Structures are given as structure tokens and as C-alpha cells.
Amino acid sequence: MRPLTVLATAAALLLAIHASQAQDAQAGAGLAAAFRAEVDRRLEVPDAELANYGRLAESALAQAGVVLQGPQYFVVVDRHPYVQAAFVLLRSAGGEWSGMGAAPVSTGLPGSFDHFETPLGVFAHSLDNPDFRAEGTLNANGIRGYGAKGMRVFDFGWQRVPKGWGDGKVMEMRLQMHATDPDALEQRLGSAQSKGCIRIPATLNTFLDRHAILDADYLQSVREGRQLWVLRPDREPVPEAGRYLVVLETARDDRPPWSPPPFLPHRKAAPLSHE
């Protein structure tokens, strides 16, 4: 190959890379604006913290043996008691991470029967464990465990986790990410409360659902001709839809200033809901 041809090829490749990065940045900016407009319980997390969560997610993905292709979105959850937050992050084709927004969550609170600590790791959101939608009915404690009617329950399948009570024996729990009772339990987001699942704000649930943030496998199935009742008819899917939930725990000695304050009930606490 002639030198000029090599230079021309290299220049074209660089232009393609820059164009791809520009497209990723534009897509991220649009979704970040949508997050601010649509999610009512937000955390203002500094860019340095978001970049660190991207590095931690990258390490977790590599450890799990996940091979990434193209830009895609992730939901990253920090289960540390001082954090209890979810981050919507975009990983570009070149491996750069940027944050779309963050919101408080509740992860598992061990110590009582049938309560687990939310497991760490990388969890695929696939049709192997189909999602469903909340019926909005009250349980025996008068709680809507999955939130209001129609809220999506994101299912990540059975996971082997040490019991949070008794002998601590490893057993299976169903890992789900879902809304919670809007009247009795959403106010507790930002503190560990659940039986092991990840509780999120209703508006974040709708945001993830409407924009198909973790629906890469679902969207591919639709393109192949399958009809999936669980998908919203008014969905506005992002082109960079992903398929992975990453749960990690940062090392901290103090509560960061952007973290939600701990839940302090002003009256007798309502019973915890069944997931």
C-alpha cells in the first residue's frame, strides 16, 4: 500500500472514530436532559464520582467476562449503606463513561427472616427471565410491594446468595429491580430496606421502561418479529440500549454530600413489603 493511501485510510478511520464519539456525546446529552425532566427523585453527583463508577463498572464487567460491542447504557447500583443509589451510565464505543443521572434506591437489609443482602456482580437483563408488570394490589400488610399498577418489574433471575439470617447458608433468591409503594415506602429510598431486590423511584422505573435503557435483548426480539406484551406501546427506545445491571459497593468511611440522607421515620414505620 502506498504511503498516501495509508495516510488517507488512517485519516478516514480517525474521522469515523471522532464522528462516533460525537454521536455518543449527542445521544448522552439528550438522555441526560430527559432524565432531568422525567425523574423527580434525583441525586446531583459530581462528574468525578460518575467517572469513578464507570471505572468500577468496567472492572466488574471485565471480571465477569463480558465482551462489549458498541456503545450501550448500563444501570449501576452502589449498595453501600452511605450511598444506596442507582446511576444510569453510557459507555461509548471507545470505552469512555458518562453519567445520565442518579437516583436513590433501597437494596437488601439482612438480619430478618427471608432477607438477603443484594448480591454484587453483573446481571444480564434477558428474555430468559421475562419481566412483568405490577398489579398494584395490596398485600397482607396493606403495601403495594411492586408499586402502582403498571409499573415494570425488571427480572434478573435466580441468584445464589447467603441468607441474611440464621446460619447464613447460601440459597437462591430472585433478583428484581422494581418500584415500591408510593405512599409508604418510596420515602425510604436511599436506605437499605428490601428483602434483596432493588427498589427504585416510580419515575425512574418509567424512565428506564419508556427509553428501553436495558432492553437490548427485548428490542432485538421485536425486530425478529416477536410481540412482547410487557413493552410499552409508547416507548421511545434509545439506539444504545443495553442489557446489564451492575451491582457494586464502594469503599467509604463517610456519607458523600450528594448521597440521600438516611430514612428517619416520624411515626411507627410501616411493615416492609414482600418483594
C-alpha positions as CSV (number, residue, x, y, z in Angstrom):
1,M,0.0,0.0,0.0
2,R,1.3,3.4,-0.9
3,P,2.2,5.9,1.9
4,L,-0.5,8.4,0.8
5,T,-3.1,5.6,0.7
6,V,-2.1,4.6,4.3
7,L,-2.4,8.2,5.4
8,A,-5.8,8.5,3.8
9,T,-7.0,5.3,5.4
10,A,-5.8,6.4,8.8
11,A,-7.4,9.8,8.4
12,A,-10.7,8.2,7.4
13,L,-10.5,6.0,10.4
14,L,-9.9,8.9,12.8
15,L,-12.8,10.8,11.3
16,A,-15.0,7.8,11.8
17,I,-13.9,7.5,15.4
18,H,-14.5,11.2,16.1
19,A,-17.9,11.0,14.4
20,S,-18.9,8.1,16.5
21,Q,-17.7,9.9,19.7
22,A,-19.7,12.9,18.7
23,Q,-22.8,10.9,18.1
24,D,-22.4,9.2,21.5
25,A,-21.9,12.6,23.2
26,Q,-25.0,14.0,21.5
27,A,-27.1,10.9,22.5
28,G,-25.9,11.1,26.0
29,A,-26.7,14.8,26.3
30,G,-30.3,14.2,25.0
31,L,-30.9,11.4,27.5
32,A,-29.4,13.4,30.4
33,A,-31.9,16.1,29.6
34,A,-34.7,13.6,29.5
35,F,-33.6,12.2,32.9
36,R,-33.7,15.7,34.5
37,A,-37.2,16.2,33.0
38,E,-38.7,12.9,33.8
39,V,-37.1,11.6,37.1
40,D,-38.4,13.5,40.1
41,R,-36.1,12.0,42.7
42,R,-32.6,12.8,41.5
43,L,-29.1,13.0,43.1
44,E,-26.6,15.6,42.0
45,V,-23.5,13.5,41.7
46,P,-20.2,15.2,40.7
47,D,-18.6,14.2,37.4
48,A,-15.5,12.8,39.3
49,E,-17.8,10.3,41.1
50,L,-19.6,9.3,38.0
51,A,-16.3,8.7,36.3
52,N,-15.2,6.5,39.2
53,Y,-18.4,4.5,38.9
54,G,-17.6,4.0,35.2
55,R,-14.2,2.6,36.1
56,L,-15.7,0.3,38.8
57,A,-18.3,-0.9,36.3
58,E,-15.7,-1.5,33.7
59,S,-13.7,-3.6,36.2
60,A,-16.8,-5.6,37.2
61,L,-17.7,-6.3,33.6
62,A,-14.1,-7.5,32.8
63,Q,-14.1,-9.7,35.9
64,A,-17.5,-11.2,34.7
65,G,-16.0,-11.9,31.3
66,V,-18.5,-9.6,29.5
67,V,-17.4,-8.7,26.0
68,L,-18.9,-5.3,25.0
69,Q,-19.7,-4.3,21.4
70,G,-20.7,-0.8,20.6
71,P,-22.0,2.0,22.8
72,Q,-24.6,1.0,25.4
73,Y,-26.3,2.1,28.6
74,F,-26.0,0.4,32.0
75,V,-27.7,0.8,35.3
76,V,-25.0,0.7,38.1
77,V,-26.2,0.4,41.7
78,D,-24.0,1.1,44.8
79,R,-25.3,-0.8,47.7
80,H,-23.1,0.8,50.3
81,P,-25.2,1.9,53.3
82,Y,-23.9,5.5,52.8
83,V,-24.9,5.6,49.2
84,Q,-27.9,3.4,48.2
85,A,-28.1,4.9,44.7
86,A,-28.6,3.9,41.1
87,F,-26.7,5.5,38.2
88,V,-27.6,5.5,34.5
89,L,-24.3,5.4,32.6
90,L,-23.4,5.4,29.0
91,R,-20.3,3.6,27.8
92,S,-19.1,4.8,24.4
93,A,-17.7,2.6,21.7
94,G,-14.3,3.8,22.7
95,G,-14.8,2.8,26.4
96,E,-15.5,6.3,27.8
97,W,-18.2,6.5,30.5
98,S,-20.6,9.4,31.1
99,G,-23.5,9.7,33.5
100,M,-27.1,10.5,32.6
101,G,-28.4,10.8,36.1
102,A,-28.7,9.2,39.5
103,A,-31.5,8.4,42.0
104,P,-31.8,6.9,45.4
105,V,-32.7,3.2,45.8
106,S,-33.2,0.6,48.5
107,T,-31.2,-2.6,48.5
108,G,-31.3,-5.6,50.7
109,L,-31.3,-5.3,54.5
110,P,-30.2,-8.6,56.1
111,G,-30.9,-9.5,59.7
112,S,-34.5,-10.7,59.4
113,F,-36.1,-13.9,58.1
114,D,-36.2,-14.1,54.3
115,H,-34.0,-11.0,53.9
116,F,-30.8,-11.1,51.8
117,E,-28.1,-8.6,51.0
118,T,-28.4,-7.6,47.4
119,P,-25.7,-9.6,45.5
120,L,-22.7,-8.0,43.9
121,G,-21.9,-8.6,40.3
122,V,-23.1,-8.2,36.7
123,F,-26.6,-9.3,35.9
124,A,-28.0,-9.7,32.4
125,H,-31.5,-8.5,31.6
126,S,-32.7,-11.0,29.1
127,L,-35.8,-12.9,27.9
128,D,-34.6,-15.9,29.9
129,N,-36.2,-14.2,32.9
130,P,-39.2,-12.3,31.4
131,D,-40.3,-9.1,33.0
132,F,-43.9,-8.4,34.1
133,R,-45.9,-5.5,35.4
134,A,-47.3,-4.7,38.8
135,E,-50.9,-5.3,39.5
136,G,-51.0,-2.6,42.1
137,T,-52.9,-4.7,44.7
138,L,-52.3,-4.5,48.4
139,N,-50.5,-7.4,50.2
140,A,-51.4,-8.6,53.7
141,N,-49.6,-5.6,55.2
142,G,-51.5,-3.1,53.1
143,I,-48.5,-2.5,50.9
144,R,-48.2,-2.4,47.1
145,G,-44.9,-4.3,47.0
146,Y,-44.2,-3.7,43.3
147,G,-45.6,-0.2,43.3
148,A,-48.6,1.3,41.5
149,K,-50.4,-0.7,38.8
150,G,-48.5,-0.9,35.6
151,M,-45.0,-0.4,37.0
152,R,-42.5,-2.7,35.3
153,V,-40.7,-5.3,37.2
154,F,-37.2,-5.9,35.8
155,D,-36.2,-9.5,36.4
156,F,-32.6,-10.7,36.6
157,G,-33.3,-14.3,37.5
158,W,-32.4,-16.6,40.4
159,Q,-29.1,-15.8,42.2
160,R,-27.3,-17.8,44.8
161,V,-26.8,-15.5,47.9
162,P,-26.0,-16.2,51.6
163,K,-29.0,-16.0,53.8
164,G,-29.2,-12.7,55.8
165,W,-30.5,-14.6,58.8
166,G,-29.8,-17.8,60.8
167,D,-26.9,-19.9,59.6
168,G,-26.1,-17.8,56.6
169,K,-26.3,-20.7,54.2
170,V,-26.2,-20.0,50.5
171,M,-29.5,-20.3,48.8
172,E,-31.4,-18.8,45.9
173,M,-33.3,-15.5,45.8
174,R,-35.0,-13.8,42.8
175,L,-33.2,-10.6,41.9
176,Q,-35.6,-7.9,40.6
177,M,-35.5,-4.2,40.2
178,H,-38.9,-2.5,40.7
179,A,-40.8,0.4,42.0
180,T,-42.2,0.4,45.5
181,D,-45.3,1.6,47.4
182,P,-45.5,5.3,46.5
183,D,-47.2,6.2,49.8
184,A,-45.5,4.1,52.5
185,L,-42.1,3.1,51.1
186,E,-40.8,5.4,48.4
187,Q,-39.9,7.9,51.1
188,R,-37.4,5.3,52.4
189,L,-35.4,5.1,49.2
190,G,-31.8,6.0,50.0
191,S,-31.6,3.4,52.8
192,A,-31.3,-0.4,52.8
193,Q,-34.9,-1.7,53.2
194,S,-35.7,-4.5,50.9
195,K,-35.6,-8.3,51.1
196,G,-32.8,-8.3,48.5
197,C,-34.3,-6.7,45.4
198,I,-33.6,-3.2,44.3
199,R,-36.3,-0.7,44.9
200,I,-36.3,2.4,42.7
201,P,-38.4,5.6,42.3
202,A,-41.5,5.2,40.2
203,T,-40.3,7.9,37.8
204,L,-37.0,6.2,37.3
205,N,-38.9,2.9,36.7
206,T,-40.9,4.7,34.0
207,F,-37.8,6.4,32.5
208,L,-36.0,3.0,32.2
209,D,-39.1,1.5,30.7
210,R,-40.0,4.2,28.3
211,H,-36.5,4.6,26.9
212,A,-35.7,0.9,26.9
213,I,-32.4,1.5,28.7
214,L,-31.8,-2.2,29.4
215,D,-33.9,-3.7,26.7
216,A,-31.4,-4.6,24.0
217,D,-32.5,-8.3,24.0
218,Y,-36.2,-7.3,24.1
219,L,-35.8,-4.9,21.2
220,Q,-33.9,-7.5,19.2
221,S,-36.7,-10.0,19.7
222,V,-39.2,-7.4,18.4
223,R,-37.1,-6.8,15.3
224,E,-37.2,-10.6,14.7
225,G,-41.0,-10.4,14.6
226,R,-41.9,-11.4,18.2
227,Q,-44.6,-9.4,20.0
228,L,-43.9,-8.7,23.7
229,W,-46.8,-7.5,25.8
230,V,-44.6,-6.2,28.5
231,L,-43.1,-3.4,26.3
232,R,-44.8,0.0,26.4
233,P,-46.7,0.9,23.2
234,D,-45.4,4.5,23.6
235,R,-41.8,3.5,24.1
236,E,-39.1,5.8,22.8
237,P,-36.1,3.4,22.8
238,V,-32.5,4.7,22.8
239,P,-30.3,3.4,19.9
240,E,-27.7,2.4,22.5
241,A,-30.0,0.2,24.6
242,G,-28.0,-2.1,27.0
243,R,-28.6,-5.3,28.9
244,Y,-26.6,-5.2,32.1
245,L,-27.2,-4.3,35.7
246,V,-24.0,-3.8,37.7
247,V,-24.2,-4.0,41.5
248,L,-21.1,-2.9,43.4
249,E,-20.1,-1.5,46.7
250,T,-17.7,1.4,47.1
251,A,-15.3,1.7,50.0
252,R,-16.3,4.7,52.1
253,D,-15.9,5.9,55.7
254,D,-18.3,8.8,55.4
255,R,-21.5,9.7,53.6
256,P,-20.8,11.7,50.5
257,P,-22.6,15.1,50.4
258,W,-24.7,14.1,47.4
259,S,-26.0,10.9,49.0
260,P,-29.6,10.8,50.2
261,P,-30.0,11.3,53.9
262,P,-30.9,8.2,56.0
263,F,-34.6,7.5,56.4
264,L,-35.8,8.8,59.8
265,P,-39.5,7.9,60.4
266,H,-41.6,10.4,62.2
267,R,-44.1,7.7,63.2
268,K,-44.2,4.0,63.6
269,A,-42.7,2.5,60.4
270,A,-45.0,0.6,58.1
271,P,-44.2,-3.1,57.6
272,L,-41.7,-3.9,54.9
273,S,-43.4,-5.2,51.8
274,H,-43.0,-8.6,50.2
275,E,-40.9,-8.2,47.1
